[in-house]
Amino acid sequence: MRHHLPTAPFSRRDFLLVSGAAAALSVLDPPTRAARARPLACRLTSYGKFDAAAWTHLPSLGVKHLFLAVPEPDQIEQTVARLAQHSLTPLVMRGGADLSEASSVDALAVQLATCRKMGVRYMFLSPKHATAPKEAAYEHLKKAGDIAKEHNVTIVLETHPDLGTNGDVHVETMKAIDHPNVRVNFDTGNITFYNHNSNAVDELKKCIDYVATVEVKDHNGAFETWTFPALGKGIVDFKGVLRVLDEHDYGGPVTLEFEGIKDVELDEAGTKQAIEESVAYLRSIGSFV
């Protein structure tokens, strides 16, 4: 039905009618939350044995951020200099410790201090705890979380069988640890690798409130099949993933990871091409800095 606005000066009644109609339309057709630009990093390990090429290749693609391992204390100065030389900023760094051991807290403390020195706010951790019960890992992560808080760093746990293969397990782990500086690194490709009948979008929705970093990795969808092609070549719904991030106003790191396909060995040119295709695909569906 066509509505005609009055041509004479509005009365209070006219104002209320128009305002009510506008409010009704806004409910029926709510504004879409604007997509935000997020920092895009690439895992240094995505280049495999050609990782030396990453330092010049990524800047040539306009990628300004890097995901790399936490350097040893005596390598910090050298690593910082190399990053500066190539105009790269460390966005996430990978730590490591056996969480079944009490000494893991001390080891993580050193790595967290390095993150602070290098201005990195996120430390990735694969939550492996050998044969010890997961409760032991929880306690060590709580203590490490206290140290992380002192350094203004967040520990982000990998989507991994030890403490989180999907959204439900991530939430269970987060509630058990219950620490604001221990959060989830959500890996889109690991969801279908480790789970039957699952998808990244639905699992992300379950745990989004705990997600501090995201890794975008494609997969063919087959359970425990090592087929991680360039982004856009597999079954992961990356548009859906970005939509969930937009809906929850996520502005944290997004890290590109390319792991390739079992028994398919790429040369340096092929590896670079996969990274180039992945970056181009991401930029075709989202906004990144």
VOVEX-861498 format. One record per residue: residue number from 1; residue in one letter; x, y, z of N, C-alpha, C in turn. Coordinates in nm, 2 decimals. Layout:
BEGIN
NUM_A_X_Y_Z_X_Y_Z_X_Y_Z .
...
END
This chain:
BEGIN
1_M_0.09_-0.12_0.00_0.00_0.00_0.00_0.09_0.12_0.00 .
2_R_0.06_0.22_-0.09_0.14_0.34_-0.10_0.10_0.44_0.01 .
3_H_0.19_0.50_0.08_0.17_0.60_0.18_0.20_0.74_0.13 .
4_H_0.12_0.84_0.15_0.14_0.97_0.11_0.17_1.06_0.23 .
5_L_0.28_1.13_0.23_0.31_1.22_0.34_0.23_1.35_0.33 .
6_P_0.18_1.41_0.43_0.10_1.53_0.42_0.19_1.64_0.37 .
7_T_0.12_1.73_0.29_0.20_1.84_0.23_0.19_1.96_0.32 .
8_A_0.09_1.97_0.40_0.07_2.08_0.50_0.17_2.06_0.61 .
9_P_0.19_2.17_0.69_0.28_2.15_0.81_0.24_2.04_0.90 .
10_F_0.34_1.96_0.95_0.31_1.84_1.03_0.24_1.89_1.16 .
11_S_0.14_1.81_1.19_0.08_1.82_1.33_0.15_1.72_1.42 .
12_R_0.12_1.72_1.54_0.18_1.62_1.63_0.13_1.48_1.59 .
13_R_0.00_1.47_1.55_-0.05_1.34_1.50_0.03_1.29_1.38 .
14_D_0.05_1.38_1.28_0.13_1.34_1.16_0.27_1.29_1.20 .
15_F_0.33_1.36_1.29_0.47_1.32_1.34_0.47_1.18_1.40 .
16_L_0.37_1.15_1.48_0.36_1.02_1.54_0.34_0.91_1.44 .
17_L_0.25_0.95_1.34_0.22_0.85_1.24_0.35_0.81_1.15 .
18_V_0.42_0.92_1.11_0.54_0.90_1.03_0.65_0.83_1.11 .
19_S_0.66_0.87_1.23_0.76_0.81_1.32_0.74_0.66_1.34 .
20_G_0.61_0.63_1.36_0.57_0.49_1.38_0.60_0.41_1.26 .
21_A_0.56_0.46_1.14_0.59_0.39_1.02_0.74_0.36_1.00 .
22_A_0.82_0.47_1.02_0.96_0.45_1.01_1.02_0.35_1.10 .
23_A_0.97_0.35_1.22_1.01_0.25_1.32_0.98_0.11_1.28 .
24_A_0.86_0.09_1.22_0.81_-0.04_1.18_0.90_-0.09_1.06 .
25_L_0.93_0.00_0.97_1.02_-0.03_0.86_1.16_-0.07_0.90 .
26_S_1.21_-0.01_1.01_1.35_-0.04_1.06_1.35_-0.17_1.12 .
27_V_1.24_-0.22_1.18_1.23_-0.35_1.23_1.23_-0.46_1.12 .
28_L_1.15_-0.43_1.02_1.14_-0.52_0.91_1.27_-0.53_0.83 .
29_D_1.34_-0.42_0.81_1.46_-0.41_0.73_1.57_-0.34_0.81 .
30_P_1.62_-0.41_0.92_1.72_-0.35_1.00_1.85_-0.32_0.92 .
31_P_1.92_-0.21_0.96_2.05_-0.18_0.89_2.15_-0.29_0.91 .
32_T_2.23_-0.32_0.81_2.33_-0.42_0.82_2.46_-0.36_0.89 .
33_R_2.51_-0.43_0.98_2.63_-0.38_1.05_2.75_-0.37_0.95 .
34_A_2.81_-0.26_0.94_2.92_-0.24_0.85_3.03_-0.33_0.87 .
35_A_3.09_-0.39_0.77_3.21_-0.48_0.78_3.32_-0.39_0.82 .
36_R_3.41_-0.44_0.91_3.52_-0.36_0.95_3.65_-0.42_0.90 .
37_A_3.75_-0.34_0.88_3.88_-0.39_0.83_3.95_-0.45_0.95 .
38_R_4.01_-0.56_0.92_4.08_-0.64_1.03_4.22_-0.66_0.99 .
39_P_4.31_-0.66_1.08_4.45_-0.69_1.05_4.47_-0.83_0.99 .
40_L_4.54_-0.84_0.88_4.56_-0.97_0.82_4.71_-1.01_0.83 .
41_A_4.73_-1.12_0.89_4.87_-1.18_0.90_4.88_-1.31_0.82 .
42_C_5.00_-1.35_0.80_5.02_-1.48_0.74_5.12_-1.56_0.83 .
43_R_5.09_-1.69_0.84_5.18_-1.77_0.91_5.31_-1.79_0.83 .
44_L_5.42_-1.77_0.90_5.55_-1.79_0.83_5.56_-1.93_0.78 .
45_T_5.51_-2.03_0.86_5.52_-2.17_0.83_5.44_-2.21_0.70 .
46_S_5.35_-2.12_0.66_5.27_-2.14_0.54_5.36_-2.16_0.41 .
47_Y_5.48_-2.10_0.42_5.58_-2.11_0.31_5.66_-2.24_0.32 .
48_G_5.65_-2.32_0.43_5.72_-2.44_0.44_5.87_-2.42_0.44 .
49_K_5.94_-2.50_0.35_6.09_-2.48_0.35_6.13_-2.36_0.28 .
50_F_6.04_-2.28_0.22_6.07_-2.16_0.15_6.03_-2.04_0.24 .
51_D_6.04_-2.06_0.37_6.00_-1.95_0.46_6.08_-1.82_0.44 .
52_A_6.21_-1.84_0.39_6.29_-1.72_0.37_6.23_-1.62_0.27 .
53_A_6.16_-1.68_0.18_6.09_-1.60_0.07_5.98_-1.52_0.12 .
54_A_5.92_-1.56_0.24_5.80_-1.49_0.29_5.84_-1.34_0.32 .
55_W_5.96_-1.32_0.37_5.99_-1.18_0.42_5.98_-1.08_0.31 .
56_T_6.00_-1.11_0.19_5.99_-1.02_0.08_5.86_-1.04_0.00 .
57_H_5.81_-1.16_0.00_5.69_-1.19_-0.08_5.57_-1.13_-0.02 .
58_L_5.55_-1.14_0.11_5.43_-1.09_0.18_5.42_-0.94_0.16 .
59_P_5.53_-0.86_0.18_5.51_-0.71_0.16_5.48_-0.68_0.02 .
60_S_5.52_-0.76_-0.08_5.49_-0.74_-0.22_5.34_-0.76_-0.25 .
61_L_5.27_-0.83_-0.16_5.13_-0.86_-0.17_5.05_-0.76_-0.09 .
62_G_5.12_-0.67_-0.02_5.05_-0.57_0.07_5.02_-0.63_0.21 .
63_V_5.07_-0.74_0.24_5.05_-0.80_0.37_5.15_-0.74_0.47 .
64_K_5.10_-0.68_0.58_5.19_-0.61_0.66_5.22_-0.68_0.80 .
65_H_5.15_-0.79_0.82_5.16_-0.86_0.95_5.21_-1.00_0.94 .
66_L_5.27_-1.05_1.04_5.33_-1.18_1.04_5.29_-1.26_1.16 .
67_F_5.27_-1.39_1.15_5.25_-1.49_1.26_5.38_-1.57_1.26 .
68_L_5.46_-1.56_1.36_5.58_-1.64_1.37_5.60_-1.69_1.51 .
69_A_5.70_-1.78_1.53_5.73_-1.83_1.66_5.79_-1.73_1.75 .
70_V_5.77_-1.74_1.88_5.84_-1.66_1.98_5.99_-1.68_1.97 .
71_P_6.06_-1.58_1.94_6.21_-1.60_1.93_6.27_-1.63_2.07 .
72_E_6.38_-1.70_2.07_6.46_-1.71_2.20_6.51_-1.57_2.24 .
73_P_6.53_-1.56_2.38_6.57_-1.43_2.43_6.69_-1.36_2.35 .
74_D_6.78_-1.45_2.32_6.90_-1.39_2.25_6.88_-1.37_2.10 .
75_Q_6.76_-1.40_2.05_6.73_-1.37_1.91_6.63_-1.26_1.89 .
76_I_6.58_-1.20_2.00_6.48_-1.09_1.99_6.53_-0.97_1.91 .
77_E_6.65_-0.92_1.94_6.70_-0.80_1.87_6.71_-0.83_1.72 .
78_Q_6.76_-0.95_1.69_6.78_-0.98_1.55_6.65_-0.99_1.47 .
79_T_6.55_-1.05_1.54_6.41_-1.07_1.48_6.35_-0.94_1.46 .
80_V_6.36_-0.85_1.56_6.30_-0.72_1.55_6.36_-0.64_1.43 .
81_A_6.49_-0.65_1.42_6.56_-0.58_1.31_6.51_-0.63_1.18 .
82_R_6.49_-0.77_1.16_6.45_-0.82_1.04_6.31_-0.78_1.00 .
83_L_6.22_-0.78_1.10_6.09_-0.74_1.08_6.08_-0.59_1.03 .
84_A_6.16_-0.51_1.09_6.16_-0.37_1.05_6.22_-0.35_0.91 .
85_Q_6.32_-0.43_0.88_6.38_-0.42_0.75_6.28_-0.45_0.64 .
86_H_6.18_-0.53_0.66_6.09_-0.57_0.56_5.95_-0.51_0.59 .
87_S_5.94_-0.41_0.68_5.82_-0.34_0.71_5.71_-0.44_0.75 .
88_L_5.74_-0.54_0.83_5.65_-0.63_0.88_5.63_-0.61_1.03 .
89_T_5.51_-0.63_1.07_5.47_-0.62_1.22_5.43_-0.76_1.27 .
90_P_5.49_-0.81_1.38_5.44_-0.93_1.44_5.30_-0.91_1.50 .
91_L_5.21_-0.99_1.46_5.07_-0.98_1.51_5.04_-1.08_1.61 .
92_V_5.08_-1.21_1.58_5.06_-1.32_1.67_5.19_-1.40_1.68 .
93_M_5.23_-1.45_1.79_5.35_-1.53_1.80_5.31_-1.66_1.87 .
94_R_5.38_-1.77_1.82_5.35_-1.90_1.87_5.44_-1.94_1.98 .
95_G_5.38_-1.97_2.10_5.46_-2.02_2.21_5.45_-2.17_2.22 .
96_G_5.51_-2.23_2.32_5.52_-2.37_2.33_5.56_-2.42_2.47 .
97_A_5.48_-2.52_2.52_5.52_-2.58_2.65_5.43_-2.70_2.67 .
98_D_5.48_-2.80_2.74_5.41_-2.92_2.78_5.33_-2.88_2.90 .
99_L_5.20_-2.87_2.88_5.11_-2.82_2.99_5.09_-2.92_3.10 .
100_S_5.14_-3.04_3.08_5.13_-3.14_3.19_5.24_-3.12_3.29 .
101_E_5.33_-3.04_3.26_5.44_-3.01_3.36_5.43_-2.88_3.42 .
102_A_5.45_-2.87_3.55_5.45_-2.75_3.63_5.54_-2.64_3.57 .
103_S_5.66_-2.69_3.52_5.76_-2.60_3.46_5.71_-2.53_3.34 .
104_S_5.59_-2.57_3.29_5.54_-2.50_3.17_5.50_-2.36_3.20 .
105_V_5.46_-2.33_3.32_5.43_-2.19_3.35_5.55_-2.10_3.35 .
106_D_5.67_-2.15_3.39_5.79_-2.07_3.39_5.83_-2.05_3.24 .
107_A_5.82_-2.16_3.16_5.85_-2.15_3.02_5.76_-2.04_2.95 .
108_L_5.63_-2.05_2.98_5.54_-1.96_2.92_5.57_-1.81_2.96 .
109_A_5.61_-1.80_3.09_5.64_-1.67_3.14_5.75_-1.60_3.06 .
110_V_5.85_-1.67_3.02_5.96_-1.61_2.94_5.91_-1.57_2.81 .
111_Q_5.82_-1.66_2.75_5.77_-1.63_2.61_5.67_-1.51_2.62 .
112_L_5.60_-1.50_2.72_5.50_-1.39_2.74_5.58_-1.26_2.75 .
113_A_5.69_-1.26_2.82_5.77_-1.14_2.84_5.83_-1.10_2.71 .
114_T_5.86_-1.20_2.62_5.91_-1.16_2.49_5.80_-1.10_2.40 .
115_C_5.68_-1.15_2.41_5.57_-1.09_2.34_5.55_-0.94_2.38 .
116_R_5.56_-0.92_2.51_5.55_-0.78_2.56_5.66_-0.69_2.50 .
117_K_5.78_-0.74_2.50_5.90_-0.66_2.45_5.88_-0.63_2.30 .
118_M_5.82_-0.72_2.23_5.80_-0.70_2.09_5.67_-0.64_2.05 .
119_G_5.59_-0.60_2.15_5.46_-0.54_2.12_5.36_-0.62_2.07 .
120_V_5.37_-0.76_2.09_5.27_-0.85_2.04_5.17_-0.89_2.15 .
121_R_5.04_-0.88_2.12_4.94_-0.89_2.22_4.87_-1.03_2.23 .
122_Y_4.91_-1.12_2.13_4.85_-1.25_2.12_4.96_-1.36_2.11 .
123_M_4.95_-1.46_2.20_5.04_-1.57_2.19_4.96_-1.70_2.17 .
124_F_4.98_-1.75_2.05_4.92_-1.88_2.02_4.98_-1.99_2.09 .
125_L_4.90_-2.09_2.13_4.95_-2.21_2.21_4.87_-2.33_2.17 .
126_S_4.94_-2.43_2.12_4.88_-2.56_2.10_4.87_-2.63_2.24 .
127_P_4.75_-2.65_2.29_4.74_-2.69_2.43_4.77_-2.84_2.46 .
128_K_4.89_-2.88_2.43_4.93_-3.03_2.45_4.96_-3.05_2.59 .
129_H_4.91_-3.16_2.64_4.94_-3.19_2.78_4.98_-3.34_2.80 .
130_A_5.04_-3.40_2.70_5.10_-3.53_2.71_5.00_-3.63_2.77 .
131_T_5.03_-3.70_2.87_4.94_-3.80_2.93_4.87_-3.75_3.06 .
132_A_4.90_-3.63_3.10_4.84_-3.57_3.22_4.69_-3.54_3.19 .
133_P_4.61_-3.54_3.29_4.47_-3.51_3.27_4.46_-3.36_3.23 .
134_K_4.35_-3.33_3.16_4.33_-3.19_3.11_4.32_-3.10_3.23 .
135_E_4.27_-3.14_3.34_4.26_-3.05_3.46_4.39_-2.99_3.50 .
136_A_4.50_-3.07_3.48_4.63_-3.02_3.51_4.67_-2.91_3.42 .
137_A_4.63_-2.92_3.29_4.66_-2.82_3.19_4.58_-2.69_3.22 .
138_Y_4.45_-2.71_3.27_4.37_-2.60_3.31_4.44_-2.51_3.42 .
139_E_4.49_-2.58_3.52_4.55_-2.51_3.63_4.68_-2.43_3.59 .
140_H_4.76_-2.50_3.50_4.88_-2.43_3.45_4.84_-2.31_3.36 .
141_L_4.73_-2.32_3.29_4.69_-2.22_3.20_4.63_-2.10_3.28 .
142_K_4.57_-2.13_3.39_4.52_-2.02_3.48_4.64_-1.94_3.53 .
143_K_4.74_-2.01_3.58_4.86_-1.94_3.63_4.93_-1.86_3.52 .
144_A_4.94_-1.92_3.40_5.00_-1.85_3.29_4.91_-1.73_3.25 .
145_G_4.78_-1.74_3.26_4.69_-1.63_3.23_4.72_-1.51_3.32 .
146_D_4.75_-1.54_3.45_4.78_-1.43_3.54_4.91_-1.35_3.49 .
147_I_5.00_-1.43_3.44_5.13_-1.37_3.39_5.10_-1.29_3.26 .
148_A_5.02_-1.36_3.18_4.98_-1.29_3.05_4.91_-1.16_3.08 .
149_K_4.83_-1.15_3.18_4.76_-1.03_3.21_4.86_-0.92_3.25 .
150_E_4.96_-0.95_3.32_5.06_-0.86_3.36_5.13_-0.80_3.24 .
151_H_5.15_-0.88_3.13_5.22_-0.83_3.01_5.12_-0.78_2.91 .
152_N_4.99_-0.77_2.94_4.89_-0.73_2.84_4.89_-0.81_2.72 .
153_V_4.90_-0.94_2.74_4.90_-1.05_2.63_4.78_-1.14_2.66 .
154_T_4.72_-1.19_2.55_4.62_-1.29_2.56_4.68_-1.42_2.50 .
155_I_4.67_-1.53_2.58_4.70_-1.66_2.53_4.59_-1.72_2.45 .
156_V_4.61_-1.76_2.32_4.50_-1.82_2.24_4.53_-1.96_2.21 .
157_L_4.43_-2.05_2.24_4.44_-2.19_2.23_4.40_-2.24_2.10 .
158_E_4.48_-2.33_2.04_4.45_-2.38_1.91_4.33_-2.47_1.91 .
159_T_4.26_-2.48_1.79_4.16_-2.57_1.77_4.22_-2.71_1.74 .
160_H_4.23_-2.79_1.85_4.32_-2.91_1.86_4.25_-3.01_1.95 .
161_P_4.28_-3.14_1.93_4.21_-3.24_2.01_4.24_-3.23_2.16 .
162_D_4.35_-3.17_2.20_4.38_-3.17_2.34_4.28_-3.10_2.42 .
163_L_4.24_-2.98_2.38_4.15_-2.90_2.46_4.04_-2.83_2.37 .
164_G_4.03_-2.86_2.25_3.92_-2.79_2.17_3.92_-2.83_2.02 .
165_T_3.83_-2.92_1.98_3.82_-2.96_1.84_3.70_-2.89_1.77 .
166_N_3.61_-2.83_1.85_3.49_-2.77_1.79_3.44_-2.66_1.89 .
167_G_3.34_-2.59_1.85_3.28_-2.49_1.93_3.24_-2.53_2.07 .
168_D_3.18_-2.64_2.08_3.13_-2.69_2.21_3.25_-2.72_2.31 .
169_V_3.35_-2.78_2.26_3.47_-2.81_2.34_3.55_-2.69_2.38 .
170_H_3.55_-2.59_2.28_3.62_-2.47_2.31_3.55_-2.40_2.43 .
171_V_3.41_-2.40_2.43_3.34_-2.33_2.53_3.36_-2.40_2.67 .
172_E_3.36_-2.54_2.66_3.38_-2.61_2.78_3.52_-2.58_2.84 .
173_T_3.62_-2.57_2.76_3.76_-2.54_2.80_3.76_-2.40_2.86 .
174_M_3.70_-2.31_2.79_3.70_-2.17_2.84_3.64_-2.15_2.98 .
175_K_3.53_-2.22_3.00_3.46_-2.21_3.12_3.54_-2.28_3.23 .
176_A_3.61_-2.39_3.20_3.69_-2.45_3.30_3.81_-2.37_3.34 .
177_I_3.87_-2.30_3.25_3.99_-2.22_3.28_3.95_-2.09_3.34 .
178_D_3.84_-2.03_3.29_3.78_-1.91_3.34_3.88_-1.80_3.37 .
179_H_3.95_-1.76_3.26_4.05_-1.65_3.27_4.04_-1.56_3.15 .
180_P_4.02_-1.43_3.17_4.01_-1.34_3.06_4.13_-1.33_2.96 .
181_N_4.24_-1.38_3.01_4.36_-1.37_2.92_4.40_-1.50_2.86 .
182_V_4.30_-1.60_2.87_4.32_-1.73_2.80_4.19_-1.74_2.71 .
183_R_4.21_-1.74_2.58_4.10_-1.74_2.49_4.12_-1.84_2.38 .
184_V_4.04_-1.83_2.28_4.04_-1.93_2.17_4.10_-1.87_2.04 .
185_N_4.18_-1.95_1.97_4.23_-1.92_1.84_4.14_-2.02_1.75 .
186_F_4.05_-1.96_1.68_3.95_-2.04_1.60_4.01_-2.07_1.46 .
187_D_4.03_-2.20_1.43_4.09_-2.24_1.31_3.98_-2.30_1.22 .
188_T_3.95_-2.23_1.11_3.84_-2.28_1.02_3.86_-2.41_0.96 .
189_G_3.99_-2.44_0.92_4.01_-2.57_0.85_4.02_-2.69_0.95 .
190_N_4.06_-2.67_1.07_4.07_-2.78_1.17_3.93_-2.83_1.21 .
191_I_3.82_-2.75_1.19_3.69_-2.79_1.23_3.65_-2.92_1.16 .
192_T_3.66_-2.92_1.02_3.61_-3.04_0.95_3.72_-3.14_0.95 .
193_F_3.85_-3.11_0.97_3.95_-3.21_0.98_3.93_-3.30_1.10 .
194_Y_3.89_-3.24_1.21_3.88_-3.31_1.34_3.74_-3.36_1.37 .
195_N_3.64_-3.32_1.29_3.50_-3.35_1.33_3.42_-3.40_1.21 .
196_H_3.33_-3.49_1.23_3.23_-3.54_1.13_3.11_-3.44_1.13 .
197_N_3.05_-3.42_1.02_2.92_-3.35_1.01_2.93_-3.21_1.08 .
198_S_3.03_-3.14_1.05_3.04_-3.01_1.11_3.08_-2.90_1.01 .
199_N_3.07_-2.78_1.04_3.12_-2.67_0.95_3.16_-2.55_1.04 .
200_A_3.25_-2.47_0.98_3.32_-2.37_1.05_3.22_-2.26_1.10 .
201_V_3.12_-2.23_1.02_3.03_-2.12_1.06_2.95_-2.15_1.19 .
202_D_2.89_-2.27_1.19_2.81_-2.31_1.30_2.90_-2.32_1.43 .
203_E_3.02_-2.38_1.41_3.11_-2.40_1.53_3.16_-2.26_1.58 .
204_L_3.18_-2.17_1.49_3.23_-2.04_1.53_3.12_-1.97_1.61 .
205_K_2.99_-1.98_1.57_2.88_-1.92_1.64_2.87_-1.96_1.78 .
206_K_2.91_-2.09_1.81_2.90_-2.14_1.94_3.00_-2.08_2.04 .
207_C_3.12_-2.05_1.99_3.22_-2.00_2.08_3.27_-1.86_2.05 .
208_I_3.20_-1.79_1.97_3.25_-1.66_1.93_3.28_-1.56_2.04 .
209_D_3.21_-1.58_2.15_3.23_-1.49_2.27_3.37_-1.51_2.33 .
210_Y_3.43_-1.62_2.30_3.56_-1.65_2.36_3.68_-1.64_2.25 .
211_V_3.64_-1.61_2.13_3.74_-1.60_2.02_3.82_-1.47_2.02 .
212_A_3.95_-1.48_2.03_4.04_-1.37_2.03_4.12_-1.35_1.91 .
213_T_4.15_-1.47_1.84_4.22_-1.47_1.71_4.15_-1.57_1.62 .
214_V_4.16_-1.55_1.49_4.11_-1.64_1.39_4.21_-1.68_1.29 .
215_E_4.22_-1.81_1.26_4.30_-1.86_1.15_4.21_-1.90_1.03 .
216_V_4.23_-1.85_0.92_4.16_-1.89_0.80_4.24_-1.99_0.72 .
217_K_4.18_-2.11_0.71_4.25_-2.22_0.64_4.14_-2.30_0.58 .
218_D_4.16_-2.34_0.45_4.06_-2.41_0.38_4.08_-2.56_0.40 .
219_H_3.98_-2.64_0.36_3.99_-2.79_0.38_3.89_-2.85_0.28 .
220_N_3.91_-2.98_0.25_3.82_-3.04_0.16_3.69_-3.10_0.23 .
221_G_3.69_-3.09_0.36_3.57_-3.14_0.44_3.58_-3.28_0.48 .
222_A_3.67_-3.36_0.44_3.68_-3.50_0.47_3.75_-3.52_0.60 .
223_F_3.70_-3.60_0.69_3.75_-3.62_0.83_3.89_-3.67_0.82 .
224_E_3.98_-3.60_0.89_4.12_-3.63_0.91_4.19_-3.66_0.77 .
225_T_4.15_-3.58_0.67_4.22_-3.59_0.54_4.30_-3.46_0.53 .
226_W_4.43_-3.48_0.50_4.52_-3.37_0.49_4.51_-3.30_0.36 .
227_T_4.41_-3.23_0.34_4.39_-3.16_0.21_4.35_-3.01_0.25 .
228_F_4.45_-2.93_0.25_4.43_-2.79_0.29_4.47_-2.70_0.17 .
229_P_4.38_-2.68_0.08_4.42_-2.60_-0.04_4.43_-2.45_-0.02 .
230_A_4.46_-2.38_-0.12_4.45_-2.23_-0.11_4.31_-2.19_-0.08 .
231_L_4.30_-2.08_-0.01_4.17_-2.03_0.03_4.07_-2.01_-0.09 .
232_G_3.95_-2.06_-0.07_3.85_-2.05_-0.18_3.85_-2.17_-0.27 .
233_K_3.94_-2.27_-0.24_3.95_-2.39_-0.33_3.88_-2.51_-0.25 .
234_G_3.85_-2.50_-0.13_3.79_-2.60_-0.05_3.64_-2.58_-0.02 .
235_I_3.60_-2.63_0.10_3.45_-2.62_0.13_3.42_-2.52_0.24 .
236_V_3.52_-2.46_0.30_3.50_-2.37_0.41_3.42_-2.24_0.36 .
237_D_3.31_-2.21_0.43_3.23_-2.09_0.39_3.29_-1.97_0.46 .
238_F_3.39_-1.91_0.39_3.46_-1.80_0.45_3.37_-1.67_0.45 .
239_K_3.28_-1.66_0.36_3.19_-1.54_0.36_3.10_-1.56_0.49 .
240_G_3.06_-1.68_0.52_2.98_-1.70_0.64_3.06_-1.67_0.77 .
241_V_3.19_-1.71_0.76_3.27_-1.69_0.88_3.29_-1.54_0.90 .
242_L_3.31_-1.46_0.80_3.33_-1.32_0.81_3.20_-1.25_0.85 .
243_R_3.09_-1.31_0.81_2.96_-1.25_0.85_2.94_-1.27_1.00 .
244_V_2.98_-1.38_1.05_2.97_-1.40_1.20_3.06_-1.30_1.27 .
245_L_3.18_-1.28_1.22_3.27_-1.19_1.28_3.22_-1.05_1.28 .
246_D_3.15_-1.01_1.17_3.09_-0.88_1.15_2.98_-0.86_1.25 .
247_E_2.90_-0.96_1.26_2.78_-0.96_1.35_2.82_-0.94_1.50 .
248_H_2.94_-0.99_1.53_2.99_-0.98_1.67_3.10_-0.87_1.69 .
249_D_3.11_-0.79_1.58_3.20_-0.67_1.59_3.34_-0.72_1.62 .
250_Y_3.38_-0.83_1.57_3.52_-0.88_1.59_3.62_-0.80_1.51 .
251_G_3.72_-0.75_1.58_3.82_-0.67_1.52_3.96_-0.72_1.54 .
252_G_3.98_-0.85_1.59_4.11_-0.91_1.62_4.18_-0.96_1.49 .
253_P_4.29_-1.02_1.52_4.37_-1.07_1.40_4.30_-1.18_1.32 .
254_V_4.33_-1.18_1.19_4.29_-1.29_1.10_4.42_-1.33_1.04 .
255_T_4.45_-1.46_1.06_4.58_-1.51_1.01_4.55_-1.62_0.90 .
256_L_4.62_-1.59_0.79_4.61_-1.69_0.67_4.71_-1.80_0.70 .
257_E_4.65_-1.93_0.69_4.74_-2.04_0.70_4.72_-2.13_0.58 .
258_F_4.82_-2.17_0.51_4.82_-2.26_0.40_4.90_-2.39_0.44 .
259_E_4.84_-2.50_0.44_4.92_-2.63_0.48_4.93_-2.72_0.36 .
260_G_4.86_-2.70_0.25_4.88_-2.78_0.13_4.81_-2.92_0.14 .
261_I_4.85_-3.00_0.05_4.78_-3.13_0.03_4.89_-3.25_0.04 .
262_K_4.85_-3.35_0.12_4.94_-3.46_0.14_4.99_-3.52_0.01 .
263_D_5.12_-3.55_0.00_5.19_-3.61_-0.11_5.19_-3.51_-0.23 .
264_V_5.15_-3.39_-0.22_5.17_-3.29_-0.33_5.27_-3.19_-0.28 .
265_E_5.39_-3.20_-0.33_5.50_-3.11_-0.29_5.51_-2.99_-0.39 .
266_L_5.49_-2.87_-0.34_5.50_-2.76_-0.43_5.64_-2.70_-0.42 .
267_D_5.68_-2.64_-0.54_5.81_-2.57_-0.54_5.79_-2.43_-0.49 .
268_E_5.89_-2.35_-0.48_5.87_-2.21_-0.43_5.77_-2.13_-0.51 .
269_A_5.77_-2.14_-0.64_5.68_-2.07_-0.72_5.53_-2.11_-0.69 .
270_G_5.51_-2.24_-0.68_5.38_-2.29_-0.65_5.33_-2.25_-0.51 .
271_T_5.42_-2.25_-0.41_5.39_-2.20_-0.28_5.35_-2.06_-0.28 .
272_K_5.43_-1.98_-0.35_5.39_-1.83_-0.36_5.26_-1.81_-0.43 .
273_Q_5.23_-1.89_-0.53_5.10_-1.88_-0.60_4.99_-1.91_-0.51 .
274_A_5.00_-2.01_-0.43_4.89_-2.05_-0.33_4.87_-1.93_-0.23 .
275_I_4.98_-1.87_-0.18_4.96_-1.76_-0.09_4.90_-1.64_-0.16 .
276_E_4.94_-1.61_-0.28_4.89_-1.50_-0.36_4.74_-1.52_-0.39 .
277_E_4.70_-1.64_-0.43_4.56_-1.67_-0.45_4.47_-1.66_-0.32 .
278_S_4.53_-1.70_-0.21_4.46_-1.69_-0.08_4.44_-1.55_-0.04 .
279_V_4.54_-1.47_-0.05_4.53_-1.33_-0.02_4.43_-1.26_-0.11 .
280_A_4.44_-1.29_-0.24_4.34_-1.22_-0.33_4.20_-1.27_-0.30 .
281_Y_4.18_-1.39_-0.27_4.05_-1.44_-0.23_3.99_-1.37_-0.11 .
282_L_4.07_-1.36_-0.01_4.03_-1.29_0.12_3.99_-1.15_0.09 .
283_R_4.07_-1.08_0.01_4.04_-0.94_-0.02_3.91_-0.92_-0.11 .
284_S_3.88_-1.03_-0.18_3.76_-1.02_-0.26_3.63_-1.04_-0.18 .
285_I_3.64_-1.09_-0.06_3.52_-1.11_0.02_3.52_-1.02_0.15 .
286_G_3.63_-0.96_0.18_3.64_-0.89_0.31_3.74_-0.77_0.30 .
287_S_3.74_-0.70_0.41_3.83_-0.58_0.42_3.94_-0.61_0.52 .
288_F_4.07_-0.59_0.48_4.18_-0.62_0.57_4.29_-0.51_0.56 .
289_V_4.36_-0.50_0.66_4.47_-0.40_0.66_4.60_-0.47_0.70 .
END
